[in-house]
Amino acid sequence: MNGLALKVTFNDGGAAWAGALGFDGPCFDATMRANVAGTRRGRWCSTEGNPCHAYVGRGCQGPRPVGEVCNESRLFRSHPWLFGGGGYHSGPKVGEWMPIRRASKGDLIVLTTVPPGMAASERVIFGCYRLGEPLTEPHPELGYYLQSDGTLEVKLNDDEATALPFWRFYTNQDGSKLWGSGLHRYLSEGQTAAILGAMARQMGERPERGRILEVLADRACWNQP
């Protein structure tokens, strides 16, 4: 089992309080402002024409965005979970959907983000899911989205995620701890197994922990003996 880490803009939609991990609806106003026009600008969030950008442009007055306005707002609202593959925002392919060429059924999708008050070098892992069949053609609204197969879906709470820095498991060639461009990073089997093991250690006796341990013990999931 290989892995695919995703760069996910922070979202606190559906959370009990602003600034907590949400990913279930549009963000709280403060987070939306930071994502649209602040220091934590998201690529989609800061693009003119979307409902969140328009709402912030009105000074957060009038009707709020509702429903599944972006990948982040639908992530944990969808059943099974899914996340869009994104598109090109510049260059000769601007406006086209971006394919993810090396994703395979059964891979582990690792969800990463930078919570408020943390630096880009402190990016955390806040969940994962096992990938179903990758798309060969883009969805007209979501592109080459990555959908769970429903067999493993793990959402960490805020404390658990803070204890799992992404850069503990992934190293850039230049040694930096900055993501830079692109939505995803490919993970080796070793990195994938290390992430799953660390998740299990953080989760106590939650039911999902048992499923993680089953996957780690299932040699059919891994190419290495």
Helices and strands as residue ranges (DSSP letters): E 3-7, H 29-37, H 51-57, H 71-74, E 82-83, E 108-113, G 120-122, E 124-131, E 146-155, H 158-162, G 166-168, E 184-187, H 189-202, H 207-217, G 219-221
